[in-house]
């Protein structure tokens, strides 16, 4: 309970700040979508020609690889959660992860972790442990994604990615991670984690992340084969990383597509590149829905 007028004023200010943040996120989303729509309209004939150049078998194969990549992402989260002391059966982990991940399409980055915390609690996973596994996933995927982009796209054009890697690699050192998690839990008045993250668990998560980028690369190669599979892997990894860094918009909406069009520019004109980027976005959304639906059905049958 707050004491005095200052405490009451602080409590009254919180809803206003929350509304302001929500308004900013929606405004950013509308601006991103507005510029995206303007770009599509300006290249409409070329975009249609780009869509016409895609084949349904290629799009279907792309969807299969997206599902494989999403399974690898789930295994990153499950590996980290297990290393922190809460091993989950595969079906239960899939349900918590994939259903919770649908929250990323809501503006703000908090909804997926809240959903996973609540569903994980029903399975005996402490909320703090679910939150730690969720927030550890992002630097794992970012570090491996930037590394993949740097190796596959070349040092000459993308050497600036090296600026981000030292920070991410330091943050992924288990001793540093455990210290950051412990500090955050103390700040929020939570109990410390019972088991610290280990180097073995982090390396296993890295392995699943690299498998995921490989699957994502094949997905992108099926719909944009012009640069070859290695280029496709790097192009998607870089676009994904740039999109995820703009966490104020749902799943990097608009930002990822703009980055994708830019990365594809040496091999595709703007119109076909926009068609590829939009196709990739749709395939990813369908993949999320398929994984969430299949995980829910499998868990219920079990």
N, C-alpha and C positions, 0 to 999 in steps of 0.2 A: 504494500500500500504506500502511495506517495505521500510525503509530508509537505504541507504548506502550499502556497500558491505556485511556487516554482515547479513542484512536482506535478501539480494539476495542469499547469501550462505545457509541460513537456508531454504529458499524456494526450492533451488536446492536439498538440502539433504532430504527433505520430500519424494519425489518419490523413492529415493534409500532405505530409511528405510521401506517404504511400500512394495517394492519389496522383501526386505530381510525378512520381517515378513511373507509374502505370501510364499516365498520359504521354510522357516522353517516349516510352517504349512503343506505344501505339502510333504516335506521330512519326517516329523513325521508321516503323514498319510501313506506314502509308506512303512516306516519301520514297522509300526503297522500291515499293511496288509501283509507285507512280512513274519513277524514272525507268523501271524495268518495262512497264507497259508502253511508255513513250518510245523506248528503244526497239521493242518488238514491232510497234506500229510503223516506225520509220523503215523497217526492213521487211515488211509483211510478205511481199512476194518471194523474197529470198528465203524467209523463214519457212513458208509453205513448201518451197522447193526442197529445203533441207529435210522437212518432215517426210516428203514424198520419197526421198532417197533412203529412208530407214525401212528395214524389213521387219515384219512381225516376228519371224524366227529369231532375228538378232535381238530384238527387244525382249522376247521371252527368255533367251539365254542370259541376257543382261540381268533380268529379274532373279533368275536362279542364283547368279553370283552375288547379287545384293543380299539375298537371304543368307548365303554362306558367310558373307562379311559381317552381317548382323549377328550371326551365331558366334563368330569370333569375338565380337565386341562383348556379347554376354559372358563369354568365357574369361575375358579380361576382368570384368567385374566380379564374377564368381571366384576367380583365382585370388584377387585381392581380398575379398570378403573372407575366404577360407584362411588365408594367411593371417588375417587379423583375429581369427578365432571362431568364425561362424561358417563352417562348411555346410552347404545346402545341397540336397539332391538335385540332379540336373533339371527335372521337370519343375520343381518348386522354384529354383533359381531362374529358369526361363520365364515363368509366369510373372514373378516379381519384377524382373528386369524389363521385359518387353512391354508389359502393360504400363509400367511406370514411365517408360520412355515416350509414350504417346503424349505425355505432358510437355515435351519440348516444343510442341506446336503452339503452345500458349505463350504469349509474350512474357519474358522474364525467365530466368534460369532455375527458379526454385521449385517449379511444379514436379519435375521428374523425381527429384530427391525426396520431396515430401511424400509422394506416392510410394516410392520404394521403402522409405522409413516405416510407413504405416503397414504396408503389406508384409515387410520383413519382421515387424514386431509380432505379427500373428504367428510367425514361424519361430519365434524365440530369439530373433536377432535384435540386439540393442540398437536403438535409434542412432546413437553416436557412431556405431560401427558401420551401419548402412550409409550414413552420411560420409564417413571417411572413405569408404570404398568408392562411392559415387564421385567425390571430388578428386580422388587419386586417378580416376580414369582419364580425366581431361589432360593432365600433363603427360601421361603415358602415350595417349594417342597423338597429342601435339608433337612431342619429341620424336616419336617414330615417324610420324607423317612428314615433318620437316626434314628429317634425315633421308627418308625415301625420296622426297622431292629433290633434295640437293644431289643425291647420287644419280637419279634417273634423268633429271632435266639439264644437268651440266653446271659446272662452276662458273662459266663465263657469264651467263645471264642471271643466275640465281645464287651467286656466291654470298649475297647479303643475308641469306638465310642462316649463315654461320653466326650472325650476331645474336640470334635467339637460342641457339643450341646450348651454349654454356650455362645460361640461366636455367633452362629446362633440365639439363642433366644434373645440375647441383640440386635442384628441387626434387629430383628423383633418387637422390642418395638416401637410403633408408634412415640413417641417423638424422639427417636434416628433416625428412618427412615426419618422423616420429616426434621431433622437437616442435615442429609447426602444429601438428595435430594436438599435442599435449597443451601447447599454449592456447590454442583456440578453444579447447574444451574447458580449460580453467577460466578463460574470459567469459564463457557462457554458463559458468557454474555447474559444469557436468563432471562426472567421474572420469578419470583417465582410462584409456584403453587397457584392457587386461593383458593383451598381447601386442607387442610392437610389430611393425612391418619388418620382414626379413629381406635380405638381398635375393635369396632364392625365389621368394614370391614375386618380387619385382621383375626378375629376369624371366620368370614364367609368363607374367603379364606382357612383357615386351615381346615374347615369342608369339603369343596370340595376336598382339597388335600388328606385327609384321605379316602374319597370315591373313589378317583382315585387309591390310592394304593391298596384298596380292590379289585377293578376291575382288576388291573394289576396282583395281586396275583392269582386271579381265572384264568386269562389268562395263567399264568405260570404253574399253577397246572394242567391244561388240557394237557399240553405237557410234564410235568415232575411231575407226581403224586407220585413219590416214597417217598418223605418226608412228604407228607400231605399238606393241603392247608395253614396252618399257616407258615410252613417252606417255602413253595413256595412264599408266600407274602414277607417274610423277605429276601429271596434270591434275588428276583427280585429288591426289593427296594435298597438293598445294592449295587448290580451290577449297577443299574441305577445311583445311587449317585456317585460311583467311576468313571463311564463313563463320567458323565456330568462335573465333576471337571477337566477333561482333555479337556478343551474347544478348544484346538488348532486343534483337529480332528473333522470332521463332525459327529455330534450326538454321539460322543464318540466311533467311529468305531474302533473295535478291542479291546479297553480297556474294554468295558462292557462285551464282550464275554469272555475275559480272566478271568475277575473277576467272571463271572457266572460259568465258569468251576471250578474255585477254590472253590466257595461256595458250589457247588453241589458235591464235592469230597466225602463227607461222605456217599452219597447215590448212586452215579453213577460213573462208570469208565470214564476215559478221553474221549474215543471215543463217547459213547452215550451222554456225557455231551456236547461235541462240537456240536453234531447234534442238541441237544435241544437249545443251544445258537444261532446257525445259524437259526434255525426255528423261534425262537423268534424274531430275527432281521428282517427276511423277513416279518413276520406277522405285526410287527410294521411299516415297510415301507409301506406295503399294506394298513394298517389302516390309515396312514397319507394321502395317495393318495385318499382313499375312502372319508375321512372327507373333504378334500379340494374340491373334485369333487361334493359331495353332497351339501356342503355349497354354492359353486358357482351356482349350478343349482337352489337351493331353493331361493337364493337371486335374481337371474335373473327372475324366475317365479313371485316372489313377486313384 
